[in-house]
Amino acid sequence: MESKCTTRQRENKAGRIYGWQLHWRKVSPRATFDIMKSRRNFTTRVVLIFALVCAISVTSAIAQGAPQGGRLIVDRAPNFGWNLAVHLKIDGRAVADIVQGRHFDGFVPAGRHVLTASAVPATYFRPPTSIPLTVGRGHMYVFTAVWDSDVVVLRPL
């Protein structure tokens, strides 16, 4: 009597009898869709995590608010010299070398500070000049570096 088995069932029976097993699978359109769906889920998760990180960083920047200090702008006089720069220090730390056509623009914490200016390169002995500055929160301070009797001076505007 002939059994009514499909080809697949016969192959599985033969595999069980002879000790081997068939490891092939037919790829269905549904399996392809599941793979694409998992990729889409992964991409969606990555985008959502990125958006969350951006939102947190923007929120923390807004929470910090305005800097707790003042704005300092130091210009260089047009007739300062074409081959000289102004070397600017704040509290003994070098912050900028201001060359022709440029300026320094930065925030300084509130409190007492000492601005020191000198000409570079220092081909002749020209002592640096210093001025005290008390920075208030939210204020702006503008100075121009000029020559005065062979010494660099910061003049407030």
ChimeraX attribute file (.defattr): number of C-alpha atoms within 10 A of each C-alpha:
attribute: neighborCount
match mode: 1-to-1
recipient: residues
	/A:1	3
	/A:2	4
	/A:3	6
	/A:4	8
	/A:5	10
	/A:6	9
	/A:7	9
	/A:8	10
	/A:9	11
	/A:10	13
	/A:11	15
	/A:12	15
	/A:13	15
	/A:14	14
	/A:15	13
	/A:16	12
	/A:17	10
	/A:18	9
	/A:19	8
	/A:20	12
	/A:21	13
	/A:22	11
	/A:23	5
	/A:24	6
	/A:25	6
	/A:26	6
	/A:27	8
	/A:28	9
	/A:29	8
	/A:30	9
	/A:31	11
	/A:32	10
	/A:33	11
	/A:34	12
	/A:35	11
	/A:36	12
	/A:37	12
	/A:38	11
	/A:39	12
	/A:40	12
	/A:41	12
	/A:42	12
	/A:43	12
	/A:44	12
	/A:45	12
	/A:46	12
	/A:47	12
	/A:48	12
	/A:49	12
	/A:50	12
	/A:51	12
	/A:52	12
	/A:53	12
	/A:54	12
	/A:55	12
	/A:56	12
	/A:57	12
	/A:58	11
	/A:59	11
	/A:60	11
	/A:61	11
	/A:62	10
	/A:63	9
	/A:64	9
	/A:65	8
	/A:66	11
	/A:67	13
	/A:68	14
	/A:69	17
	/A:70	20
	/A:71	19
	/A:72	16
	/A:73	15
	/A:74	23
	/A:75	21
	/A:76	21
	/A:77	17
	/A:78	13
	/A:79	9
	/A:80	17
	/A:81	15
	/A:82	10
	/A:83	9
	/A:84	17
	/A:85	21
	/A:86	27
	/A:87	20
	/A:88	24
	/A:89	18
	/A:90	18
	/A:91	14
	/A:92	12
	/A:93	11
	/A:94	13
	/A:95	13
	/A:96	17
	/A:97	19
	/A:98	20
	/A:99	19
	/A:100	18
	/A:101	10
	/A:102	14
	/A:103	18
	/A:104	17
	/A:105	14
	/A:106	12
	/A:107	17
	/A:108	20
	/A:109	16
	/A:110	18
	/A:111	13
	/A:112	12
	/A:113	16
	/A:114	14
	/A:115	17
	/A:116	22
	/A:117	24
	/A:118	23
	/A:119	26
	/A:120	16
	/A:121	11
	/A:122	11
	/A:123	8
	/A:124	9
	/A:125	9
	/A:126	13
	/A:127	13
	/A:128	15
	/A:129	14
	/A:130	19
	/A:131	13
	/A:132	12
	/A:133	14
	/A:134	13
	/A:135	20
	/A:136	17
	/A:137	16
	/A:138	14
	/A:139	12
	/A:140	15
	/A:141	18
	/A:142	15
	/A:143	17
	/A:144	18
	/A:145	25
	/A:146	21
	/A:147	16
	/A:148	9
	/A:149	7
	/A:150	11
	/A:151	16
	/A:152	23
	/A:153	22
	/A:154	24
	/A:155	14
	/A:156	11
	/A:157	8
